Amino acid sequence: MMKQIYKPLFEPFTFESGVTIPNRISVAPMTHYSSNDDGTISDRELSYITPRSKEMGMVITACANVTPDGKAFPGQPGIYDDSHIPGLKKLAQAIQSQGAKAVVQIHHGGLECPPELVPNKDVVSPSGSEEDGRQTSRALTEQEVEHIVKAFGEATRRAIEAGFDGVEIHGANGYLIQQFYSPKTNQRTDRWGGSDEKRLAFPLAVVDAVKQAIAAHAENPFVLGYRLSPEEPETPGITMKETFLLADALAEQNLDYLHISLMDVNSKARRGADTSRTRMDLLNERVGHKVPLMAVGSIYTADEALAVLESGIPLVALGRVILINPEWSVLIKEGREQEIEKAIKASEIEKYRLPEPLWEMIQNTGGWVPFEK
């Protein structure tokens, strides 16, 4: 039986859109490298996501690219063509069959796309990029920027037709949307670049396109979230000052939540704010009264998840720990929280129900997900 102290983790939450999730715990979007080469959903990712959806409030899928030139990972799901809808429908149903709400993350990798994964090796970005005197991406034309904005709207339509309960716009982790906001990667002088306010044009245009698609196609309440990364390590780059401006703008967009992407939920500000305080506390103080925040980052135990709620953040997303403990929420609800593991045991790999490409990536990246040989 679940300990009473953890009851707040399993209280329902109703978003501004009217969608109610059964509890405060979400599966964070994690790349699994396991979709088919054409972006359609594979059986192995259905087997991977189903146990991880049990007793969860919401499951946010691996990021799905909205255009062919937005593919950033091998085995990435696609949402850029109507041929993807049947498989996406199976994915949504697999999640919903376990009682969780299904949200698909929509994405474009920009300059982070490996050339071999995009048509004609034509990597695109806000301003183009070079490395050792060699062009690694080219600048998008204004017409191409507008096309990508519309593609986010079309991806949302497909998510609705596939039966998802919502979409999360991937504006974090150095991908295209963040590239447009960052002074490091956006040196445009047209309407898509310049001042901090002008660099907001692309993220806000994407939000608007998604909102329009929801209004046009969703017959039932539909969740709209946005994921952002608070800071970049480089100078020039996004500091907490720019992050606050972005959060302020997003807080006026009637979003259901802002998902703050961090490796450590307790990490402190680096530049542009009080460096003695955590980024989560600073952002919650800034916009938490306008839009609910979702925290993620090195949250492993029930006590750590509970501490997030007690700090005033209403929603918690779990990443790596869900790869290690497919039924994390079940363990808590059954009073077996002491059984939560913090590393994958290679000798027991079958019990984790990981797709083989993901397991290979975990082994090759050394420490992204802790494992014991």
Backbone hydrogen bonds, N-H to C=O, Kabsch-Sander energy under -0.5 kcal/mol:
donor,donor_aa,acceptor,acceptor_aa,energy
2,M,333,K,-0.9
6,Y,3,K,-1.7
7,K,4,Q,-1.8
9,L,6,Y,-1.4
10,F,6,Y,-0.5
10,F,7,K,-1.7
11,E,8,P,-1.2
13,F,21,I,-2.2
15,F,13,F,-0.5
15,F,19,V,-3.1
18,G,15,F,-1.6
21,I,13,F,-2.9
24,R,9,L,-2.1
26,S,316,V,-2.6
27,V,58,M,-2.3
28,A,26,S,-0.6
28,A,318,L,-2.7
34,S,75,G,-0.7
35,S,75,G,-2.4
36,N,40,T,-2.7
39,G,36,N,-2.3
46,L,42,S,-1.1
47,S,43,D,-2.1
48,Y,44,R,-1.3
49,I,45,E,-2.3
50,T,46,L,-1.9
52,R,48,Y,-0.6
53,S,49,I,-0.6
53,S,50,T,-1.3
54,K,51,P,-0.9
55,E,98,Q,-1.0
56,M,53,S,-1.6
57,G,25,I,-2.6
58,M,25,I,-1.3
59,V,101,K,-2.8
60,I,27,V,-2.2
61,T,59,V,-0.6
61,T,103,V,-2.7
64,A,105,Q,-2.9
65,N,77,P,-1.6
66,V,107,H,-2.2
70,G,67,T,-1.9
71,K,68,P,-1.0
76,Q,73,F,-1.1
78,G,39,G,-2.6
79,I,65,N,-2.3
84,H,81,D,-2.2
85,I,82,D,-1.4
88,L,84,H,-2.3
89,K,85,I,-2.5
90,K,86,P,-1.6
91,L,87,G,-2.0
92,A,88,L,-2.7
93,Q,89,K,-2.4
94,A,90,K,-2.2
95,I,91,L,-1.8
96,Q,92,A,-2.7
97,S,93,Q,-2.1
98,Q,95,I,-1.4
99,G,96,Q,-1.9
100,A,95,I,-1.2
101,K,57,G,-1.8
103,V,59,V,-2.7
103,V,101,K,-0.5
104,V,166,G,-2.0
106,I,168,E,-2.5
107,H,64,A,-2.2
109,G,70,G,-1.6
112,E,109,G,-1.9
113,C,110,G,-1.9
117,L,114,P,-2.2
118,V,114,P,-0.5
118,V,115,P,-1.2
121,K,118,V,-2.1
122,D,119,P,-2.0
123,V,121,K,-1.3
125,S,138,R,-2.0
127,S,185,T,-0.7
128,G,138,R,-0.5
129,S,137,S,-2.1
131,E,134,R,-2.7
134,R,131,E,-1.5
136,T,129,S,-2.8
137,S,129,S,-1.5
138,R,123,V,-2.5
140,L,125,S,-2.1
145,V,141,T,-2.4
146,E,142,E,-2.2
147,H,143,Q,-1.9
148,I,144,E,-2.2
149,V,145,V,-2.3
150,K,146,E,-2.2
151,A,147,H,-1.9
152,F,148,I,-1.7
153,G,149,V,-1.2
154,E,150,K,-2.4
155,A,151,A,-2.6
156,T,152,F,-1.7
157,R,153,G,-2.0
158,R,154,E,-2.2
159,A,155,A,-2.2
160,I,156,T,-2.3
161,E,157,R,-2.6
162,A,158,R,-2.1
163,G,160,I,-1.3
164,F,159,A,-2.4
165,D,102,A,-2.9
166,G,102,A,-0.9
167,V,223,V,-2.2
168,E,104,V,-2.0
169,I,225,G,-2.6
170,H,106,I,-2.5
171,G,169,I,-1.3
171,G,227,R,-1.6
175,Y,172,A,-1.7
176,L,108,H,-2.0
178,Q,175,Y,-0.5
179,Q,175,Y,-2.5
180,F,176,L,-2.0
181,Y,177,I,-1.1
182,S,178,Q,-2.1
186,N,182,S,-1.6
187,Q,185,T,-0.6
193,G,190,D,-1.7
199,R,195,S,-2.3
200,L,196,D,-0.7
200,L,197,E,-0.6
201,A,198,K,-1.5
204,L,200,L,-2.4
205,A,201,A,-2.1
206,V,202,F,-2.4
207,V,203,P,-2.2
208,D,204,L,-2.4
209,A,205,A,-2.4
210,V,206,V,-2.4
211,K,207,V,-2.6
212,Q,208,D,-2.4
213,A,209,A,-1.9
214,I,210,V,-2.3
215,A,211,K,-2.5
216,A,212,Q,-2.0
217,H,213,A,-2.2
218,A,214,I,-2.2
219,E,217,H,-0.5
223,V,165,D,-2.9
225,G,167,V,-2.4
226,Y,257,Y,-1.3
227,R,169,I,-3.0
228,L,259,H,-2.4
229,S,171,G,-0.6
232,E,238,I,-3.0
240,M,271,R,-2.8
243,T,239,T,-2.3
244,F,240,M,-2.6
245,L,241,K,-1.6
246,L,242,E,-2.3
247,A,243,T,-3.0
248,D,244,F,-2.8
249,A,245,L,-2.1
250,L,246,L,-2.7
251,A,247,A,-2.3
252,E,248,D,-0.5
252,E,249,A,-1.0
253,Q,250,L,-2.0
255,L,250,L,-0.6
256,D,224,L,-3.0
257,Y,224,L,-0.9
258,L,292,P,-2.3
259,H,226,Y,-3.0
260,I,258,L,-0.7
260,I,294,M,-2.6
261,S,228,L,-3.0
261,S,259,H,-0.8
262,L,260,I,-0.7
265,V,297,G,-2.7
267,S,264,D,-2.2
269,A,277,R,-2.2
275,T,273,A,-0.6
277,R,274,D,-1.7
279,R,267,S,-2.1
282,L,278,T,-2.2
283,L,279,R,-2.6
284,N,280,M,-2.6
285,E,281,D,-2.3
286,R,282,L,-1.8
287,V,283,L,-3.0
288,G,283,L,-0.7
288,G,284,N,-1.5
290,K,287,V,-2.3
291,V,287,V,-2.2
294,M,258,L,-2.8
295,A,315,L,-2.4
296,V,260,I,-0.7
300,Y,298,S,-0.7
305,A,301,T,-2.0
306,L,302,A,-2.6
307,A,303,D,-2.1
308,V,304,E,-1.2
309,L,305,A,-1.5
310,E,306,L,-2.5
311,S,307,A,-1.1
311,S,308,V,-0.6
312,G,309,L,-1.7
313,I,308,V,-1.7
315,L,293,L,-1.3
316,V,24,R,-2.6
317,A,295,A,-3.2
318,L,26,S,-2.6
322,I,319,G,-1.8
323,L,319,G,-0.9
323,L,320,R,-0.6
324,I,320,R,-1.5
325,N,321,V,-2.5
328,W,325,N,-1.4
331,L,327,E,-2.0
332,I,328,W,-1.6
333,K,329,S,-2.6
334,E,330,V,-1.9
335,G,332,I,-1.6
336,R,331,L,-3.4
339,E,336,R,-2.5
340,I,337,E,-1.5
344,I,370,P,-2.6
346,A,344,I,-0.7
346,A,372,E,-3.1
348,E,345,K,-2.4
349,I,346,A,-1.1
351,K,348,E,-1.5
352,Y,349,I,-1.3
353,R,350,E,-1.2
358,L,355,P,-0.5
359,W,355,P,-2.2
360,E,356,E,-2.5
361,M,357,P,-1.8
362,I,358,L,-2.5
363,Q,359,W,-2.1
364,N,360,E,-2.1
365,T,361,M,-1.9
366,G,362,I,-0.6
367,G,369,V,-0.5
372,E,344,I,-3.7
373,K,371,F,-0.5
